[in-house]
Amino acid sequence: MDKSWINKPRLSQDYILGVKNFLDFAFGKLKVYVLKCPCNRCCLLKLKSREDIDGDLMCYGFLSSYTNWVLHGEDICVTGNTRVPSDIASVELDSTRTLLDDLFPDISTNNDGGYEAGSSENPMDTDRPSTASGSCEKGEGFDELLADYNQELYTGCTKFTKLSFILKLYHIKCMCGISDKGISMVLDLLKEAFTHAKLPDSFSDMKKVIRKLGLSYESIHACPNDCMLFWEADAKREICKVCEASRWKENISVKSTESGSENKKSKTPVKVLRYFPLKPRLQRLFMSSKTATHMKWHATSSNNDGKLRHPRDGRAWKEFDKKYPEFASDPRNVRLGLATDGFNPFGTMSSSYSIWPVILFPYNFPPWMAMKQTSMILSMVIPGKHMPGNDIDVYLQPLIKELKELWSDGIKTLDASTKQTFDMRAAIMWTVSDFPGLGNLSGWNTYTNLACPSCNFEGNGERLRHGKKNCFMGHRRFLPQEHVYRHDKNNFDGKIEARSPPATLSGSTVIHQLEQVNVTLGKNHGLVGVGRKRDRSGASGSGTSSTTQQWKKRSIFFELSYWEFIMLRHNLDVMHIEKNVFDNLVYTFLDDKKKSKDNLSARKDLRELGIRADLWPDDNEKYKAACFTLNNDGKDNFLSVLKNVKLPDGYASNLSSCVDVKSRKLSGLKSHDCHVIMRDLLPVAIKNLLPTDVTSAVVELCQFFRDISVKVLDTDELDKLQDRIVLTLCHMEMLFPPSFFTVMVHLVVHLTEEAKLGGPVPFRWMYPIERALGHFKSYVRNRAKPEGSICEQYLADECVTFCSMYLNDIETRFNRYGRVDDRPLAQTSIRPNSELPFIFPNLGRFVGAGQVYTLNHVERQQAHRHILVNCQLLDPLREKYKSELWSKPSQQSKRSRANDIDREMHLNFAKWIKQKVEVNELDGITDDLRCLALGPSEKVVKYTAYNVNGFKFRTIERDADLKTQNSGVYVAAETMSYASSRDPNPITGTVAYYGNLVEVIELNYYEVFKVVLFKCKWADTRTERGYKMDAYDHHMVNFSRLLHTGDNAEDEPYILASQAKMVYYVADPCKEEWNYAVHIQPRDVYDMGDQNDSEQFDDALCLYEDVQDDAAAALSDPYFGITFFLLVCPCNLVFYPPVTNGKTPEEEASAETEASVEAQEEVAAATEV
């Protein structure tokens, strides 16, 4: 029986006929209803019906190794052509060799490919640094490591050595969170099953091997009252030199029954600081060939358009370089950010236990690496159970000591990219923390009416008598001096505002203010000569008394000689600021009894201040609702928007679970949920529910947080943004009571200035830090000793994470893809040299099984036409066809004829080019053009899901059963539009189209190339009945008014999948047919501007080598996350009005007569000229 068809293209006639004959033979001979499916996916493992096997063979192809069809009625016959599938894995180069090369650069390779200790011939060896591997010096441990590397896992094993197998097994443990007990049981099972393998005797032995590749940490005892550390000169002290508390826990004496003597347990310290030395960890970043080049990215990459994409683009970084040119001259010197925050390791609100890790992150890395968990360095774990508070400086001493050494002397380090040693230096650029943490790190008191650190002693906080809180108003001082609001007493606080904005605070000013501050750290000690009671006087001067009350200490960071000259020392955290502003807004709208800022106390404070008499309570303490308070119907509409909205997969949590419509309450919202609501949903939810002035102020505030949080900032736009936010806060002062303006609301006014100094907010907010803290919380296995559990697990995780950069044949944190796996599948072609796969690049990946589908004539015509319109190779032929149409005689006017010719080209160009190619009437037709002209197969594979451009697209039918929405499609297309059937001058321009995904099809041009198309239902964005923008510039679409039905030949329902961007729709609570279209950005895509220099991307994962550099909007290293190409794909659409234009045939005929007369007049005029 002929079997040559099984390797032919699936849509070829030979393959289709072969499948039919195969099924006829198998089911005819065996007389059964189901057989094993021989497709490439089932591999003879599943029983299926004839129809299912037919579909699978058309979709996935025939298993090429199955040539003796013994399972389908053929006799057993072993021939030379029969190929037996082999399960033997190919031998791969052991990647641990490169790992050892980088960790131990001064060892040489022996003749057998193994390793042996030796000396390098490099004359620089006298200056070479010691290895950065903590405990692994040249000695017994080093020799054991080499012995494990050179030992086969078992006799004859070429894929694994004992070391590489242990490394990968431990990597699986850390990646999957397997407990020590679980991996011990796995190890016992492996030993029992494979007695000949050289496996470690126990999990403890395996951990010892891993430790030789890793680093270590130091345990430093601390005073129970956080007064001091027992280290260096005080290492042997038994009691605290400040409070005289013992460093040890009380020992319980146990009397021996035999000798009558007392046995004491070993001494146990009360508090232990776990410190992870910084120097060897920074050395590793340069000693590794995987990261050494990236540590110089900040200096080697260019920023051509001057926008802020990285901290190196901010003014603080640039001024630091000017101040210290010697430090800036070597790009390998490290710039660090420091972050800290506390968390409860037990995850229960009933427990008040608080652990404070300190995390460092190197800003030398490019944007797609800098804030990843794999780049962060855990510096120390400050023990609980109480937070360190103002005494955090006690625990920062070891880090500050190392930082001073790294700044002044540096440390000899090997640069793996150049194979040279250099003196590596490092500096802290700033700190990142929440607002209370900022007070702990800086020493500024954040709980008084001078809480704003940026305003310093020029702050304008005021203590509210009845609310018993500090309020921070007076934002008119940030307006220009001539602004009308400065003289408006009635709508503000009853005063004229003549003050200037607070002066920028310099480091020298801070040092001057700290001259009179003398603090003894420790829980039992406070400011000298000053009680610990909070200042209630409202003093705002800069004298000695108020200074010592406002400054709680002199920050330990000022021991760094450069700290005084850093322009941005402590960052305001946008994450927590936005969360607090959201809470103030939403709970005030909902009039929440516990969280609303508008209550009886707030109304009494209005009366106390003598402003807004219409809101004062009466004698019975009753007061009317304010303009910003929603009534019950408004609350229901507001909450219904949040309850019913469907967000894209992974965009936020399930908001509907946080909404209780019945009790009209919100609960359980995370910070990121508030970020999404504030940015996208709040402006929609409150529209038409509140007065215009309230809505406008809130929408402007939401827009501010949206603009300030983007990955790329424009300094000119930041200036405009600052002007807008000052006006917004002034408008809100006219509407909301003083109690609304907590310090977190006031801090909003300083965010734009910090963005100019430090660069984009995502490098300076707490989201990545909070994720890291959540990861640390998962380390806690021993609840009795949470700090030790965290440190031990982090040490193992740190080692495995570093080593996993060298493991290419296993999934690691560096090579795994994120939530959206849009890696392109291999493009198969019977003509490998075809250019068409690069004209229509294969971007994206199908999700789920496909279904073979036959296109009808109209669908095939529409899909094929869209391919031809978007293929620039056909431009000369389009001009040729257009010339032929113009050369034909016609009685129409020139104006009417242009319209008809364009319509003719749109509808019949595919037919014309096919006829010309079939009769060989065109010269220079390549095989690619011939393939395009003949058109695709009518057999396509249809899917319901497709990942592309960093988005998960799902058909609207599939979305219906899910709680997420991934069917919204947006495309901006060059469109030729006619106003009417007689319009002689079509307008060509970029038009935005909004639609819903209906189908995903893979169009197949007979295996020469394949193209994935999206079929969508498009809203009519050409008219106001289908698309409009509201007063706040929000996009609104109406899907009851479609652009076309997609059933007619001239309709354009298809687009290339690579052209699609995602939007999601939020139903308008007041207009049922209208939806708000919200644009979203994919994760891990970075706009690096006009990037022409590709040197920085030498190690990048290039999906298509022939793609131009300027076609890529972002590239990343294959070891450090996801790479997305944002290709500029042409998208051309032509939409014509209906031929009749809504007229009767008589009216149309009359219009043609008028057009003919006009044409004659035009000809006459032209003749006269």
Steps between C-alpha positions, in 0.01 A plus 500: 500500500634847409633683809695780341222748578556499878790749473334731249331834590178441689289705263638350181268285291729196540486526880121546512447205266752292698316562827173395341650177358671422831176534697306301241756221525525494880133522590401279205731216594469505881123566511517706822371840606819633665871461429828633636559852360833521308530882506805681636315600815333173599793277393288182497400548865131592466202314354291725276222486243557539129383863501731589788800329341426678171501838677818423697690386191403817318589715798815337640636284218579129478757340733792463258667213690184286474556332162392144583127540569463190715241670723285589201469170315839460334703182544814509712795554271836624624699656217808707470287808460322450833637742757464408865445808721778550749461634850871549551570863587773680313819572683528869593797699616502523878421861578661481843835534323429866423373549853827378652698709253329813625507413870862384498679683217847396620458126434609340177348227291675166479540300186196284567259791518483485879637751748800511722637761737784701358641843447419733217756626256348847512762743638219690674446211740669686781216751489227250437213499746417205714207298381162636597383157604458534873637180652661351194869587516775286349511218748304199603160644402627614162655164422178322596304726266732419213480130583121510484516679166737247345309198630239344271155457649531135406735304283455602138282806573595784268217743577539542876788523740435460870527878549272596211232251610507626860482858375196438281321297765550775757389755241172311459455501878537878520297576187206287608516571873555137602566456870819351638305191603355465152835520321648254753230248408566554129871446559433177691279377215767577240763316702275200533411491130849578365744333733786546256467881489739720696235684699556682831421296809251752638348839440749649747788374285337648190461835677868497593593467134275792406642714780844471342366688198320762703568784737443531872359740757610625839306475825543807719343518843298811586380667816142402590414872511665579164772709666809342344651206313741262666760510222851621427640651824183411689480141377596350838279717717235320702270795570393807308721803570196729467214337689702221670263231377646151454556378147394147605168345577452369852628145529291241681713300742440125509627301802676172417352195680837324532758758601272763642670765281315746281515474119434811300391523141727684258450874500239627259506862383181706536534666158709403200560715194570292190728702273585401141837653402466729199847488344504137380147537362593802293817322386293213368306733272823576315662158530204339323517513122119514501473832683833681462406675175159606629660669803637762258173558315428836663813646339525309173140550384384827352194712567445699185172675567572615856200331658517339842513122469747408772638662818814588303286748300395692812660820625616346830713239318649761267581745778664220697721426198599868480582511870707179488645469147759243611228266620295561184798441269485122554158364397564187706461691825170394651200724575268346757153566629405396854152394604350374821161423645356276766276198455328240712664162429200305627239661278248540782363837599468389862878484530701822527834341412699719261819411309688769306718384208730755333527451125747648251453517124768605246391774260786418259269243341269588209132567575387145435745364761546766765187438710467125449520276805794319345699825508417596857747444782379426852733701723368408845201373693420714804337272759158544659277486668480878526587736216837679539343843439740787559768253613543347157835680477640258759443211263624687192851538644659196323358611166612861543850379591523298178358787295763738638772253406354448155488876447848589620713195418293271281578131460695308238250334267529299180294621205404187306416702188853636465694239708660785696495602863395843619426680825125479537337781696137544599263769620143516632291730282187518719262302717154365419242435771150583609445831678552377861809316376625824345477658843697213656776521238528878477429593862222742403189483717213408268226519764486873571353797319841534331488142369587585138877451462510697174340810650717460809440785748311698238213254519149621566335221693229584751362300789123447482340545839205267458645251251819479711706457185741716306376641169720633220332758279634826360593371155434844354858588596618279211305712248656791308499824701248665268249215508147602594460221756762660725256782579187284525415491870141383478561168325807403698608556861389862532853636448702651220793277403820702452761236582741359244552126452737340752866522405677188376666326794874442462719261694698783658178653631404168658843469665466851638161411647646187658778681684292528819353150480659249736336158524577184689351211305307229675145429604556643849663822384381799302614850414732661752319762704172439317216272603371235265147642499390620156516876438148645480595866503512542123835679511638551156814695563852373442630575844672257731192388685284420198797349317577251775133408519462454124829323437504171690866426426789562266465231233784252479511556124672834562806297599537446126706795376292542186155478662485874563528572128238256373200694370241230572584314820167345598226427247130557554328172420235548232345160574400583858414861415260389227346239731434758772358753256274229360374411848430866582306547176298182471402457864398865513284454190338195658462679835662210684445553871851389599714622210323805359678833538165677516343445841367700793850587621594625154188721489580642846850581382348696210307704753813540712688635199211723399473376141215349292215584730255299287670179618500576872296271727193639671433511872389137489827403334323418177652603169403478137676281247788661316525527123756218492286246688313243291138420571388139514425479129838653425674252727323212326606627156855564617540156655329325209773625268767341722288190555428429134821607331709228340871575491765336280670192633770589754410870495362510855329273748133408476346831603150356521600304811593826673163668438198451724215668317245410761678678788655753257857438615845426359745272680811295436649721230875467450722796415519395137121468480472858622758600238293344221173650626656842546659496157225342288168447677437781745453769231245275329319394816434851635411663170146645507467404868659811650496871410722602214752689712551199728526258209748723317730527801495125566557412133794740488647340812461152350663617178792634702571161656467337159750741343752497784517117508599437137833343407612792280476862617546824309647786704292759313186303572600476865501879524145509362402215730623696801291802403195279456532317832537827693176625345333167570592512869374858518170394343473220753562745786191686379292181518624269776531571874845559656494153657526355150847648451720262691874516448476225235269719290738793539804294392347470152619854425867393532491191277576670169812669639626167629434345158726762340773416749474122519346396170197275443292405802515118441866510610414676826172359628427212731323255269810288421609521863162381626514208258843408635370518858215268404759261359697516826183420692473172308845404635366468856471130579604506867259738670708491817797657320366698201815714452723193479263329257503803272878534501577131446252469215615826343860383511409182310275692263771757432750231412262306278379818328857594414586153378179470299624770262726228363231232472362531151336159477259545791237756590641774721395843625690651209386298200140431597237711337252705689127481522464559125705253301506646149815330373454443126462146380738380232404616152498205259533552128555279199711783358744607774630800305160663479486863610132487589547363855703814571250736338233340715707394802373221718442686825301332774379161609172311495343389826295184504402262224405616152212394283509456125258736333408570138470863402210599280563706188443838666718420802783377282475809281506734802795327667705476181429864414628618837825311442544657157425852624766467770770358270729771363645263240181547302512881481635504139227260388233712668620802305494295180144388561397855583650623174307238306175610660565865419584412138155350442250739334222624722208743488536590869641824633852495629372548853261208493740281311777533762262365759398207282859414411604488862201280575585277204858462621383421850260228389666345194876545531539147640305358208698704244843401630402135514385504137820674389721251682311197369554607137854633564421853381715670763877530478734437790253305711685324779388181667390705802279725289359201319414340835327816616309541175358148502354558847473290813341165557137508602591258779607691811557415863280696738591572861338676793813647659824655382789666685675780314673831572500420872120462515267206554226523239187288539191492282192671637322164512773357723496812718131456572564218748799663671542772759762671288473696177759441228299550182534877460704595192638835397685585180611828347482470122579717202153542355370641173154639559241641260234739616255385233480300181587814302788615721801562269751566779521216750667580829784273613602502863546294813170389648450318831282190484352322800358152476438163659688190393273244336736248340871420479593326177827378356496574129716255307654580162563134425780468757714770337407725788220543751338810639289534814200730463252639749138528391328772699174683534593865464308790651425781257773744602437721195187655645383620839238230515773239551789693654549819697717655767342634816582827670800340673652355179394142573436278198144370474374242248158362417491143373136523406626718214742287303727615222374210291361154550792321335264311269559705185795465267615860550502472882832493686459288815858364504828639631841342544545361850830688524313829456265450796523682830278430796233713659232410748153645518319640801125540468367852546271484807270765352488400131444132442632476144821694560830368634820670603808368322801477732841452341754279677871437455663156501735398774876508460496717190728802516500788256867585459444774244692532175750229575744456212798373693462125540825437689315488830288216366786268405369227730136564417266231381421595140190332368566618145853583398393694193277742688624859495624640832255787487209255470560379853357705781657288773755221533607317810760247594383139468607435858308790644141487390287534195588648165231672301536639150249770422511486122359789302261302282319689227127488535300634211124504491261646246139570590247619249153638556205299369463535125145633520594733786152450642329633185237355270611392150327809357693731735822321416435537126430872547826536690688328218349744249613793711846349526513462121412867450766600753752283320426668167547839665834389642617377158401831342685695767808286454488553122492877543804484725 
